[in-house]
Amino acid sequence: MANPFVPQGVFNKVRASVKFTQFPELNITASYLTQDGIDIAFQGDAGVLLPTMSGGASSPNPYQMLAINIHLVRSQAMAQMFKKQIETDTFLGEAKVYSDSSTLGDFTIRSATLRSAGDVSFSGRDPGYLISLFGIYDTNADMWNIF
């Protein structure tokens, strides 16, 4: 049986944020987010096991693609700034996603690219403006130590 007295930690909702190196005016803090915050979905495998005649051989991948969903508050100027950025240039470059847990740490993203804006409701009951990005998350850094 697991130890029932293990501290469970603390989540800090206002820690969740995204910073863009080349576009600091698009940096997102909790004040710009709906309650849905920020989501990251890893796409593909960090490593695979390739079948052999008698077992399997490990084959690490140097990166994983990510899908990042940012739930902005539509009534704030930040939503308009992202709308304008999609209309101008979708490539954002390097980004850093800060989670709601300092224990988990942060995610550095390469080649962050605006994918799309989500469906928008003008009913006055949904404050959200969903922004979706793609990016690259580096994995298996040790595989580059070949010399």
Secondary structure, DSSP 8 states (H G I E B T S, - for coil): ---TTS------GGG-EEEESS-GGG-B-GGGEEEEEEEEEEES-SEEEEE-SSSEEEEE-SEEEEEEEEEEETTSHHHHHHHHHHHH--EEEEEEEE-S-TTT-EEEEEEEEEEEE-----SSS--EEEEEEEEEEE--GGGG---
